[in-house]
């Protein structure tokens, strides 16, 4: 899943469903999420949920980038 500054709201439903399936004892496959926004403190809207999803294995790998939190811009795909 890729949300490069366009938002990850559409993916939250997938992630929530995967969490529910996992709670039911179902096996879920690997899932990688790439998301980016300008500022971690202002724009990382689902931070707690996403980090918990990675911690519990609902998301296999969470990749984030914040383009304006440092002098040189950082993007997901450069």
N, CA, C and O atoms as a Maestro MAE file, in Angstrom:
{
 s_m_m2io_version
 :::
 2.0.0
}

f_m_ct {
 s_m_title
 :::
 protein
 m_atom[312] {
  # First column is atom index #
  i_m_mmod_type
  r_m_x_coord
  r_m_y_coord
  r_m_z_coord
  i_m_residue_number
  s_m_chain_name
  s_m_pdb_residue_name
  s_m_pdb_atom_name
  i_m_atomic_number
  :::
  1 25 0.853 -1.163 0.000 1 A "UNK " " N  " 7
  2 3 0.000 0.000 0.000 1 A "UNK " " CA " 6
  3 2 0.899 1.225 0.000 1 A "UNK " " C  " 6
  4 15 1.901 1.270 0.713 1 A "UNK " " O  " 8
  5 25 0.537 2.217 -0.802 2 A "UNK " " N  " 7
  6 3 1.345 3.418 -0.913 2 A "UNK " " CA " 6
  7 2 0.451 4.647 -0.756 2 A "UNK " " C  " 6
  8 15 -0.509 4.828 -1.504 2 A "UNK " " O  " 8
  9 25 0.779 5.488 0.226 3 A "UNK " " N  " 7
  10 3 0.089 6.750 0.432 3 A "UNK " " CA " 6
  11 2 1.114 7.867 0.484 3 A "UNK " " C  " 6
  12 15 1.394 8.384 1.566 3 A "UNK " " O  " 8
  13 25 1.688 8.260 -0.660 4 A "UNK " " N  " 7
  14 3 2.769 9.240 -0.674 4 A "UNK " " CA " 6
  15 2 2.269 10.684 -0.598 4 A "UNK " " C  " 6
  16 15 2.386 11.436 -1.565 4 A "UNK " " O  " 8
  17 25 1.724 11.060 0.530 5 A "UNK " " N  " 7
  18 3 1.231 12.421 0.693 5 A "UNK " " CA " 6
  19 2 -0.205 12.583 0.250 5 A "UNK " " C  " 6
  20 15 -0.792 13.647 0.448 5 A "UNK " " O  " 8
  21 25 -0.787 11.557 -0.345 6 A "UNK " " N  " 7
  22 3 -2.170 11.626 -0.801 6 A "UNK " " CA " 6
  23 2 -3.133 11.142 0.273 6 A "UNK " " C  " 6
  24 15 -4.348 11.280 0.132 6 A "UNK " " O  " 8
  25 25 -2.600 10.587 1.326 7 A "UNK " " N  " 7
  26 3 -3.422 10.115 2.424 7 A "UNK " " CA " 6
  27 2 -3.490 8.605 2.495 7 A "UNK " " C  " 6
  28 15 -3.382 7.908 1.486 7 A "UNK " " O  " 8
  29 25 -3.671 8.116 3.712 8 A "UNK " " N  " 7
  30 3 -3.750 6.673 3.903 8 A "UNK " " CA " 6
  31 2 -5.123 6.235 4.396 8 A "UNK " " C  " 6
  32 15 -5.331 5.056 4.684 8 A "UNK " " O  " 8
  33 25 -6.054 7.168 4.495 9 A "UNK " " N  " 7
  34 3 -7.395 6.820 4.990 9 A "UNK " " CA " 6
  35 2 -7.995 5.623 4.256 9 A "UNK " " C  " 6
  36 15 -8.579 4.760 4.911 9 A "UNK " " O  " 8
  37 25 -7.882 5.527 2.929 10 A "UNK " " N  " 7
  38 3 -8.452 4.354 2.254 10 A "UNK " " CA " 6
  39 2 -7.850 3.031 2.732 10 A "UNK " " C  " 6
  40 15 -8.521 2.000 2.694 10 A "UNK " " O  " 8
  41 25 -6.610 3.050 3.175 11 A "UNK " " N  " 7
  42 3 -5.946 1.830 3.606 11 A "UNK " " CA " 6
  43 2 -6.298 1.436 5.039 11 A "UNK " " C  " 6
  44 15 -6.119 0.279 5.420 11 A "UNK " " O  " 8
  45 25 -6.791 2.373 5.829 12 A "UNK " " N  " 7
  46 3 -7.099 2.071 7.225 12 A "UNK " " CA " 6
  47 2 -8.162 0.977 7.330 12 A "UNK " " C  " 6
  48 15 -8.111 0.160 8.250 12 A "UNK " " O  " 8
  49 25 -9.108 0.949 6.420 13 A "UNK " " N  " 7
  50 3 -10.110 -0.117 6.418 13 A "UNK " " CA " 6
  51 2 -9.480 -1.478 6.195 13 A "UNK " " C  " 6
  52 15 -9.857 -2.450 6.849 13 A "UNK " " O  " 8
  53 25 -8.525 -1.560 5.279 14 A "UNK " " N  " 7
  54 3 -7.820 -2.822 5.040 14 A "UNK " " CA " 6
  55 2 -7.076 -3.261 6.294 14 A "UNK " " C  " 6
  56 15 -7.115 -4.430 6.679 14 A "UNK " " O  " 8
  57 25 -6.398 -2.306 6.925 15 A "UNK " " N  " 7
  58 3 -5.605 -2.607 8.109 15 A "UNK " " CA " 6
  59 2 -6.511 -3.048 9.261 15 A "UNK " " C  " 6
  60 15 -6.193 -4.004 9.969 15 A "UNK " " O  " 8
  61 25 -7.628 -2.362 9.448 16 A "UNK " " N  " 7
  62 3 -8.563 -2.739 10.509 16 A "UNK " " CA " 6
  63 2 -9.144 -4.129 10.258 16 A "UNK " " C  " 6
  64 15 -9.277 -4.923 11.189 16 A "UNK " " O  " 8
  65 25 -9.488 -4.424 9.014 17 A "UNK " " N  " 7
  66 3 -10.017 -5.754 8.703 17 A "UNK " " CA " 6
  67 2 -8.977 -6.834 8.971 17 A "UNK " " C  " 6
  68 15 -9.300 -7.889 9.517 17 A "UNK " " O  " 8
  69 25 -7.740 -6.575 8.592 18 A "UNK " " N  " 7
  70 3 -6.656 -7.532 8.854 18 A "UNK " " CA " 6
  71 2 -6.488 -7.758 10.345 18 A "UNK " " C  " 6
  72 15 -6.255 -8.885 10.782 18 A "UNK " " O  " 8
  73 25 -6.606 -6.689 11.131 19 A "UNK " " N  " 7
  74 3 -6.521 -6.825 12.584 19 A "UNK " " CA " 6
  75 2 -7.646 -7.694 13.122 19 A "UNK " " C  " 6
  76 15 -7.423 -8.536 13.992 19 A "UNK " " O  " 8
  77 25 -8.853 -7.491 12.608 20 A "UNK " " N  " 7
  78 3 -9.997 -8.278 13.039 20 A "UNK " " CA " 6
  79 2 -9.815 -9.746 12.662 20 A "UNK " " C  " 6
  80 15 -10.075 -10.638 13.471 20 A "UNK " " O  " 8
  81 25 -9.365 -9.993 11.425 21 A "UNK " " N  " 7
  82 3 -9.127 -11.369 10.991 21 A "UNK " " CA " 6
  83 2 -8.092 -12.059 11.869 21 A "UNK " " C  " 6
  84 15 -8.249 -13.224 12.235 21 A "UNK " " O  " 8
  85 25 -7.042 -11.335 12.201 22 A "UNK " " N  " 7
  86 3 -5.989 -11.882 13.050 22 A "UNK " " CA " 6
  87 2 -6.532 -12.224 14.436 22 A "UNK " " C  " 6
  88 15 -6.183 -13.256 15.009 22 A "UNK " " O  " 8
  89 25 -7.387 -11.353 14.970 23 A "UNK " " N  " 7
  90 3 -8.017 -11.616 16.267 23 A "UNK " " CA " 6
  91 2 -8.888 -12.872 16.221 23 A "UNK " " C  " 6
  92 15 -9.034 -13.562 17.230 23 A "UNK " " O  " 8
  93 25 -9.462 -13.169 15.064 24 A "UNK " " N  " 7
  94 3 -10.309 -14.352 14.891 24 A "UNK " " CA " 6
  95 2 -9.476 -15.620 14.665 24 A "UNK " " C  " 6
  96 15 -10.027 -16.707 14.490 24 A "UNK " " O  " 8
  97 25 -8.165 -15.474 14.669 25 A "UNK " " N  " 7
  98 3 -7.287 -16.620 14.470 25 A "UNK " " CA " 6
  99 2 -6.993 -16.932 13.020 25 A "UNK " " C  " 6
  100 15 -6.393 -17.963 12.718 25 A "UNK " " O  " 8
  101 25 -7.403 -16.065 12.124 26 A "UNK " " N  " 7
  102 3 -7.146 -16.270 10.695 26 A "UNK " " CA " 6
  103 2 -5.723 -15.843 10.365 26 A "UNK " " C  " 6
  104 15 -5.160 -14.950 10.999 26 A "UNK " " O  " 8
  105 25 -5.163 -16.490 9.373 27 A "UNK " " N  " 7
  106 3 -3.828 -16.125 8.911 27 A "UNK " " CA " 6
  107 2 -3.939 -15.001 7.896 27 A "UNK " " C  " 6
  108 15 -4.773 -15.045 6.992 27 A "UNK " " O  " 8
  109 25 -3.100 -14.003 8.052 28 A "UNK " " N  " 7
  110 3 -3.060 -12.901 7.090 28 A "UNK " " CA " 6
  111 2 -1.673 -12.871 6.459 28 A "UNK " " C  " 6
  112 15 -0.674 -13.161 7.118 28 A "UNK " " O  " 8
  113 25 -1.624 -12.524 5.195 29 A "UNK " " N  " 7
  114 3 -0.349 -12.483 4.482 29 A "UNK " " CA " 6
  115 2 0.448 -11.232 4.811 29 A "UNK " " C  " 6
  116 15 0.027 -10.398 5.613 29 A "UNK " " O  " 8
  117 25 1.586 -11.122 4.187 30 A "UNK " " N  " 7
  118 3 2.446 -9.964 4.403 30 A "UNK " " CA " 6
  119 2 1.805 -8.710 3.814 30 A "UNK " " C  " 6
  120 15 1.160 -8.753 2.767 30 A "UNK " " O  " 8
  121 25 1.996 -7.607 4.508 31 A "UNK " " N  " 7
  122 3 1.496 -6.317 4.051 31 A "UNK " " CA " 6
  123 2 2.526 -5.251 4.379 31 A "UNK " " C  " 6
  124 15 3.002 -5.160 5.511 31 A "UNK " " O  " 8
  125 25 2.862 -4.457 3.397 32 A "UNK " " N  " 7
  126 3 3.820 -3.369 3.563 32 A "UNK " " CA " 6
  127 2 3.103 -2.064 3.261 32 A "UNK " " C  " 6
  128 15 2.395 -1.952 2.261 32 A "UNK " " O  " 8
  129 25 3.288 -1.082 4.124 33 A "UNK " " N  " 7
  130 3 2.673 0.229 3.925 33 A "UNK " " CA " 6
  131 2 3.758 1.284 3.812 33 A "UNK " " C  " 6
  132 15 4.653 1.368 4.653 33 A "UNK " " O  " 8
  133 25 3.666 2.081 2.770 34 A "UNK " " N  " 7
  134 3 4.526 3.248 2.578 34 A "UNK " " CA " 6
  135 2 3.629 4.469 2.695 34 A "UNK " " C  " 6
  136 15 2.631 4.582 1.982 34 A "UNK " " O  " 8
  137 25 3.977 5.377 3.585 35 A "UNK " " N  " 7
  138 3 3.198 6.610 3.678 35 A "UNK " " CA " 6
  139 2 4.127 7.777 3.998 35 A "UNK " " C  " 6
  140 15 5.155 7.621 4.657 35 A "UNK " " O  " 8
  141 25 3.738 8.925 3.518 36 A "UNK " " N  " 7
  142 3 4.546 10.109 3.736 36 A "UNK " " CA " 6
  143 2 3.675 11.324 3.936 36 A "UNK " " C  " 6
  144 15 2.552 11.397 3.439 36 A "UNK " " O  " 8
  145 25 4.211 12.272 4.671 37 A "UNK " " N  " 7
  146 3 3.539 13.547 4.881 37 A "UNK " " CA " 6
  147 2 4.610 14.589 5.203 37 A "UNK " " C  " 6
  148 15 5.799 14.273 5.251 37 A "UNK " " O  " 8
  149 25 4.189 15.801 5.418 38 A "UNK " " N  " 7
  150 3 5.164 16.873 5.631 38 A "UNK " " CA " 6
  151 2 5.796 16.848 7.013 38 A "UNK " " C  " 6
  152 15 7.021 16.841 7.129 38 A "UNK " " O  " 8
  153 25 4.987 16.836 8.056 39 A "UNK " " N  " 7
  154 3 5.505 16.951 9.424 39 A "UNK " " CA " 6
  155 2 4.964 15.835 10.308 39 A "UNK " " C  " 6
  156 15 3.755 15.608 10.352 39 A "UNK " " O  " 8
  157 25 5.845 15.145 11.007 40 A "UNK " " N  " 7
  158 3 5.428 14.045 11.878 40 A "UNK " " CA " 6
  159 2 4.462 14.525 12.952 40 A "UNK " " C  " 6
  160 15 3.437 13.885 13.189 40 A "UNK " " O  " 8
  161 25 4.769 15.635 13.600 41 A "UNK " " N  " 7
  162 3 3.941 16.109 14.717 41 A "UNK " " CA " 6
  163 2 2.595 16.686 14.281 41 A "UNK " " C  " 6
  164 15 1.672 16.769 15.091 41 A "UNK " " O  " 8
  165 25 2.472 17.079 13.033 42 A "UNK " " N  " 7
  166 3 1.234 17.693 12.559 42 A "UNK " " CA " 6
  167 2 0.404 16.786 11.650 42 A "UNK " " C  " 6
  168 15 -0.825 16.850 11.672 42 A "UNK " " O  " 8
  169 25 1.053 15.954 10.860 43 A "UNK " " N  " 7
  170 3 0.370 15.248 9.784 43 A "UNK " " CA " 6
  171 2 0.292 13.727 9.929 43 A "UNK " " C  " 6
  172 15 -0.393 13.078 9.139 43 A "UNK " " O  " 8
  173 25 0.956 13.156 10.889 44 A "UNK " " N  " 7
  174 3 1.003 11.691 11.037 44 A "UNK " " CA " 6
  175 2 -0.229 11.265 11.833 44 A "UNK " " C  " 6
  176 15 -0.139 10.912 13.009 44 A "UNK " " O  " 8
  177 25 -1.390 11.306 11.157 45 A "UNK " " N  " 7
  178 3 -2.685 11.183 11.817 45 A "UNK " " CA " 6
  179 2 -2.939 9.837 12.470 45 A "UNK " " C  " 6
  180 15 -3.563 9.800 13.530 45 A "UNK " " O  " 8
  181 25 -2.503 8.762 11.912 46 A "UNK " " N  " 7
  182 3 -2.781 7.427 12.445 46 A "UNK " " CA " 6
  183 2 -1.536 6.797 13.079 46 A "UNK " " C  " 6
  184 15 -1.395 5.574 13.076 46 A "UNK " " O  " 8
  185 25 -0.653 7.602 13.608 47 A "UNK " " N  " 7
  186 3 0.623 7.111 14.118 47 A "UNK " " CA " 6
  187 2 0.461 5.962 15.107 47 A "UNK " " C  " 6
  188 15 1.062 4.902 14.927 47 A "UNK " " O  " 8
  189 25 -0.337 6.158 16.138 48 A "UNK " " N  " 7
  190 3 -0.482 5.125 17.168 48 A "UNK " " CA " 6
  191 2 -1.049 3.834 16.588 48 A "UNK " " C  " 6
  192 15 -0.551 2.746 16.879 48 A "UNK " " O  " 8
  193 25 -2.087 3.957 15.772 49 A "UNK " " N  " 7
  194 3 -2.717 2.775 15.182 49 A "UNK " " CA " 6
  195 2 -1.761 2.024 14.259 49 A "UNK " " C  " 6
  196 15 -1.694 0.795 14.290 49 A "UNK " " O  " 8
  197 25 -1.025 2.767 13.441 50 A "UNK " " N  " 7
  198 3 -0.108 2.141 12.498 50 A "UNK " " CA " 6
  199 2 1.059 1.468 13.207 50 A "UNK " " C  " 6
  200 15 1.443 0.355 12.847 50 A "UNK " " O  " 8
  201 25 1.623 2.127 14.205 51 A "UNK " " N  " 7
  202 3 2.742 1.534 14.936 51 A "UNK " " CA " 6
  203 2 2.293 0.306 15.711 51 A "UNK " " C  " 6
  204 15 3.045 -0.663 15.816 51 A "UNK " " O  " 8
  205 25 1.093 0.328 16.251 52 A "UNK " " N  " 7
  206 3 0.550 -0.842 16.942 52 A "UNK " " CA " 6
  207 2 0.302 -1.976 15.949 52 A "UNK " " C  " 6
  208 15 0.561 -3.138 16.261 52 A "UNK " " O  " 8
  209 25 -0.197 -1.649 14.760 53 A "UNK " " N  " 7
  210 3 -0.442 -2.661 13.733 53 A "UNK " " CA " 6
  211 2 0.861 -3.338 13.321 53 A "UNK " " C  " 6
  212 15 0.893 -4.549 13.099 53 A "UNK " " O  " 8
  213 25 1.923 -2.566 13.221 54 A "UNK " " N  " 7
  214 3 3.215 -3.167 12.883 54 A "UNK " " CA " 6
  215 2 3.714 -4.035 14.039 54 A "UNK " " C  " 6
  216 15 4.220 -5.136 13.823 54 A "UNK " " O  " 8
  217 25 3.569 -3.541 15.241 55 A "UNK " " N  " 7
  218 3 4.029 -4.266 16.434 55 A "UNK " " CA " 6
  219 2 3.328 -5.617 16.577 55 A "UNK " " C  " 6
  220 15 3.950 -6.602 16.974 55 A "UNK " " O  " 8
  221 25 2.046 -5.660 16.256 56 A "UNK " " N  " 7
  222 3 1.263 -6.894 16.411 56 A "UNK " " CA " 6
  223 2 1.264 -7.773 15.170 56 A "UNK " " C  " 6
  224 15 0.672 -8.852 15.180 56 A "UNK " " O  " 8
  225 25 1.923 -7.329 14.094 57 A "UNK " " N  " 7
  226 3 2.024 -8.141 12.893 57 A "UNK " " CA " 6
  227 2 0.873 -7.984 11.915 57 A "UNK " " C  " 6
  228 15 0.791 -8.727 10.936 57 A "UNK " " O  " 8
  229 25 -0.016 -7.032 12.160 58 A "UNK " " N  " 7
  230 3 -1.097 -6.759 11.211 58 A "UNK " " CA " 6
  231 2 -0.506 -6.158 9.941 58 A "UNK " " C  " 6
  232 15 -0.940 -6.473 8.833 58 A "UNK " " O  " 8
  233 25 0.488 -5.288 10.115 59 A "UNK " " N  " 7
  234 3 1.289 -4.757 9.014 59 A "UNK " " CA " 6
  235 2 2.670 -5.369 9.154 59 A "UNK " " C  " 6
  236 15 3.259 -5.328 10.234 59 A "UNK " " O  " 8
  237 25 3.188 -5.931 8.086 60 A "UNK " " N  " 7
  238 3 4.505 -6.554 8.129 60 A "UNK " " CA " 6
  239 2 5.604 -5.506 8.281 60 A "UNK " " C  " 6
  240 15 6.528 -5.677 9.076 60 A "UNK " " O  " 8
  241 25 5.497 -4.416 7.511 61 A "UNK " " N  " 7
  242 3 6.524 -3.368 7.532 61 A "UNK " " CA " 6
  243 2 5.865 -2.021 7.289 61 A "UNK " " C  " 6
  244 15 5.114 -1.849 6.330 61 A "UNK " " O  " 8
  245 25 6.154 -1.069 8.168 62 A "UNK " " N  " 7
  246 3 5.660 0.297 8.060 62 A "UNK " " CA " 6
  247 2 6.824 1.200 7.666 62 A "UNK " " C  " 6
  248 15 7.815 1.294 8.389 62 A "UNK " " O  " 8
  249 25 6.701 1.862 6.517 63 A "UNK " " N  " 7
  250 3 7.730 2.777 6.025 63 A "UNK " " CA " 6
  251 2 7.141 4.175 5.963 63 A "UNK " " C  " 6
  252 15 6.160 4.405 5.256 63 A "UNK " " O  " 8
  253 25 7.729 5.108 6.694 64 A "UNK " " N  " 7
  254 3 7.214 6.473 6.710 64 A "UNK " " CA " 6
  255 2 8.326 7.462 6.371 64 A "UNK " " C  " 6
  256 15 9.505 7.202 6.611 64 A "UNK " " O  " 8
  257 25 7.924 8.600 5.808 65 A "UNK " " N  " 7
  258 3 8.855 9.681 5.505 65 A "UNK " " CA " 6
  259 2 8.149 11.004 5.776 65 A "UNK " " C  " 6
  260 15 6.964 11.165 5.484 65 A "UNK " " O  " 8
  261 25 8.893 11.939 6.336 66 A "UNK " " N  " 7
  262 3 8.365 13.267 6.650 66 A "UNK " " CA " 6
  263 2 9.230 14.287 5.919 66 A "UNK " " C  " 6
  264 15 10.384 14.519 6.280 66 A "UNK " " O  " 8
  265 25 8.657 14.882 4.899 67 A "UNK " " N  " 7
  266 3 9.457 15.673 3.961 67 A "UNK " " CA " 6
  267 2 9.952 17.007 4.510 67 A "UNK " " C  " 6
  268 15 10.945 17.534 4.008 67 A "UNK " " O  " 8
  269 25 9.301 17.564 5.512 68 A "UNK " " N  " 7
  270 3 9.683 18.913 5.957 68 A "UNK " " CA " 6
  271 2 10.220 18.979 7.397 68 A "UNK " " C  " 6
  272 15 10.350 20.075 7.943 68 A "UNK " " O  " 8
  273 25 10.529 17.849 8.014 69 A "UNK " " N  " 7
  274 3 11.018 17.863 9.389 69 A "UNK " " CA " 6
  275 2 12.517 18.105 9.508 69 A "UNK " " C  " 6
  276 15 13.043 18.156 10.620 69 A "UNK " " O  " 8
  277 25 13.202 18.252 8.406 70 A "UNK " " N  " 7
  278 3 14.636 18.509 8.404 70 A "UNK " " CA " 6
  279 2 14.953 19.451 7.251 70 A "UNK " " C  " 6
  280 15 14.104 19.718 6.401 70 A "UNK " " O  " 8
  281 25 16.163 19.942 7.234 71 A "UNK " " N  " 7
  282 3 16.532 20.921 6.205 71 A "UNK " " CA " 6
  283 2 16.401 20.356 4.793 71 A "UNK " " C  " 6
  284 15 15.832 20.998 3.910 71 A "UNK " " O  " 8
  285 25 16.933 19.144 4.587 72 A "UNK " " N  " 7
  286 3 16.833 18.516 3.260 72 A "UNK " " CA " 6
  287 2 15.571 17.660 3.227 72 A "UNK " " C  " 6
  288 15 15.343 16.843 4.119 72 A "UNK " " O  " 8
  289 25 14.765 17.850 2.205 73 A "UNK " " N  " 7
  290 3 13.508 17.120 2.091 73 A "UNK " " CA " 6
  291 2 13.763 15.621 1.914 73 A "UNK " " C  " 6
  292 15 14.701 15.210 1.231 73 A "UNK " " O  " 8
  293 25 12.914 14.824 2.540 74 A "UNK " " N  " 7
  294 3 12.995 13.374 2.468 74 A "UNK " " CA " 6
  295 2 11.659 12.862 1.948 74 A "UNK " " C  " 6
  296 15 10.598 13.218 2.462 74 A "UNK " " O  " 8
  297 25 11.727 12.021 0.921 75 A "UNK " " N  " 7
  298 3 10.518 11.463 0.333 75 A "UNK " " CA " 6
  299 2 10.566 9.952 0.376 75 A "UNK " " C  " 6
  300 15 11.633 9.367 0.567 75 A "UNK " " O  " 8
  301 25 9.424 9.315 0.201 76 A "UNK " " N  " 7
  302 3 9.371 7.848 0.197 76 A "UNK " " CA " 6
  303 2 10.161 7.260 -0.943 76 A "UNK " " C  " 6
  304 15 10.948 6.333 -0.753 76 A "UNK " " O  " 8
  305 25 9.954 7.795 -2.125 77 A "UNK " " N  " 7
  306 3 10.606 7.249 -3.317 77 A "UNK " " CA " 6
  307 2 11.457 8.351 -3.919 77 A "UNK " " C  " 6
  308 15 10.928 9.333 -4.441 77 A "UNK " " O  " 8
  309 25 12.709 8.203 -3.855 78 A "UNK " " N  " 7
  310 3 13.602 9.238 -4.348 78 A "UNK " " CA " 6
  311 2 14.475 8.712 -5.423 78 A "UNK " " C  " 6
  312 15 15.300 9.448 -5.963 78 A "UNK " " O  " 8
  :::
 }
 m_bond[311] {
  # First column is bond index #
  i_m_from
  i_m_to
  i_m_order
  :::
  1 1 2 1
  2 2 3 1
  3 3 4 2
  4 3 5 1
  5 5 6 1
  6 6 7 1
  7 7 8 2
  8 7 9 1
  9 9 10 1
  10 10 11 1
  11 11 12 2
  12 11 13 1
  13 13 14 1
  14 14 15 1
  15 15 16 2
  16 15 17 1
  17 17 18 1
  18 18 19 1
  19 19 20 2
  20 19 21 1
  21 21 22 1
  22 22 23 1
  23 23 24 2
  24 23 25 1
  25 25 26 1
  26 26 27 1
  27 27 28 2
  28 27 29 1
  29 29 30 1
  30 30 31 1
  31 31 32 2
  32 31 33 1
  33 33 34 1
  34 34 35 1
  35 35 36 2
  36 35 37 1
  37 37 38 1
  38 38 39 1
  39 39 40 2
  40 39 41 1
  41 41 42 1
  42 42 43 1
  43 43 44 2
  44 43 45 1
  45 45 46 1
  46 46 47 1
  47 47 48 2
  48 47 49 1
  49 49 50 1
  50 50 51 1
  51 51 52 2
  52 51 53 1
  53 53 54 1
  54 54 55 1
  55 55 56 2
  56 55 57 1
  57 57 58 1
  58 58 59 1
  59 59 60 2
  60 59 61 1
  61 61 62 1
  62 62 63 1
  63 63 64 2
  64 63 65 1
  65 65 66 1
  66 66 67 1
  67 67 68 2
  68 67 69 1
  69 69 70 1
  70 70 71 1
  71 71 72 2
  72 71 73 1
  73 73 74 1
  74 74 75 1
  75 75 76 2
  76 75 77 1
  77 77 78 1
  78 78 79 1
  79 79 80 2
  80 79 81 1
  81 81 82 1
  82 82 83 1
  83 83 84 2
  84 83 85 1
  85 85 86 1
  86 86 87 1
  87 87 88 2
  88 87 89 1
  89 89 90 1
  90 90 91 1
  91 91 92 2
  92 91 93 1
  93 93 94 1
  94 94 95 1
  95 95 96 2
  96 95 97 1
  97 97 98 1
  98 98 99 1
  99 99 100 2
  100 99 101 1
  101 101 102 1
  102 102 103 1
  103 103 104 2
  104 103 105 1
  105 105 106 1
  106 106 107 1
  107 107 108 2
  108 107 109 1
  109 109 110 1
  110 110 111 1
  111 111 112 2
  112 111 113 1
  113 113 114 1
  114 114 115 1
  115 115 116 2
  116 115 117 1
  117 117 118 1
  118 118 119 1
  119 119 120 2
  120 119 121 1
  121 121 122 1
  122 122 123 1
  123 123 124 2
  124 123 125 1
  125 125 126 1
  126 126 127 1
  127 127 128 2
  128 127 129 1
  129 129 130 1
  130 130 131 1
  131 131 132 2
  132 131 133 1
  133 133 134 1
  134 134 135 1
  135 135 136 2
  136 135 137 1
  137 137 138 1
  138 138 139 1
  139 139 140 2
  140 139 141 1
  141 141 142 1
  142 142 143 1
  143 143 144 2
  144 143 145 1
  145 145 146 1
  146 146 147 1
  147 147 148 2
  148 147 149 1
  149 149 150 1
  150 150 151 1
  151 151 152 2
  152 151 153 1
  153 153 154 1
  154 154 155 1
  155 155 156 2
  156 155 157 1
  157 157 158 1
  158 158 159 1
  159 159 160 2
  160 159 161 1
  161 161 162 1
  162 162 163 1
  163 163 164 2
  164 163 165 1
  165 165 166 1
  166 166 167 1
  167 167 168 2
  168 167 169 1
  169 169 170 1
  170 170 171 1
  171 171 172 2
  172 171 173 1
  173 173 174 1
  174 174 175 1
  175 175 176 2
  176 175 177 1
  177 177 178 1
  178 178 179 1
  179 179 180 2
  180 179 181 1
  181 181 182 1
  182 182 183 1
  183 183 184 2
  184 183 185 1
  185 185 186 1
  186 186 187 1
  187 187 188 2
  188 187 189 1
  189 189 190 1
  190 190 191 1
  191 191 192 2
  192 191 193 1
  193 193 194 1
  194 194 195 1
  195 195 196 2
  196 195 197 1
  197 197 198 1
  198 198 199 1
  199 199 200 2
  200 199 201 1
  201 201 202 1
  202 202 203 1
  203 203 204 2
  204 203 205 1
  205 205 206 1
  206 206 207 1
  207 207 208 2
  208 207 209 1
  209 209 210 1
  210 210 211 1
  211 211 212 2
  212 211 213 1
  213 213 214 1
  214 214 215 1
  215 215 216 2
  216 215 217 1
  217 217 218 1
  218 218 219 1
  219 219 220 2
  220 219 221 1
  221 221 222 1
  222 222 223 1
  223 223 224 2
  224 223 225 1
  225 225 226 1
  226 226 227 1
  227 227 228 2
  228 227 229 1
  229 229 230 1
  230 230 231 1
  231 231 232 2
  232 231 233 1
  233 233 234 1
  234 234 235 1
  235 235 236 2
  236 235 237 1
  237 237 238 1
  238 238 239 1
  239 239 240 2
  240 239 241 1
  241 241 242 1
  242 242 243 1
  243 243 244 2
  244 243 245 1
  245 245 246 1
  246 246 247 1
  247 247 248 2
  248 247 249 1
  249 249 250 1
  250 250 251 1
  251 251 252 2
  252 251 253 1
  253 253 254 1
  254 254 255 1
  255 255 256 2
  256 255 257 1
  257 257 258 1
  258 258 259 1
  259 259 260 2
  260 259 261 1
  261 261 262 1
  262 262 263 1
  263 263 264 2
  264 263 265 1
  265 265 266 1
  266 266 267 1
  267 267 268 2
  268 267 269 1
  269 269 270 1
  270 270 271 1
  271 271 272 2
  272 271 273 1
  273 273 274 1
  274 274 275 1
  275 275 276 2
  276 275 277 1
  277 277 278 1
  278 278 279 1
  279 279 280 2
  280 279 281 1
  281 281 282 1
  282 282 283 1
  283 283 284 2
  284 283 285 1
  285 285 286 1
  286 286 287 1
  287 287 288 2
  288 287 289 1
  289 289 290 1
  290 290 291 1
  291 291 292 2
  292 291 293 1
  293 293 294 1
  294 294 295 1
  295 295 296 2
  296 295 297 1
  297 297 298 1
  298 298 299 1
  299 299 300 2
  300 299 301 1
  301 301 302 1
  302 302 303 1
  303 303 304 2
  304 303 305 1
  305 305 306 1
  306 306 307 1
  307 307 308 2
  308 307 309 1
  309 309 310 1
  310 310 311 1
  311 311 312 2
  :::
 }
}
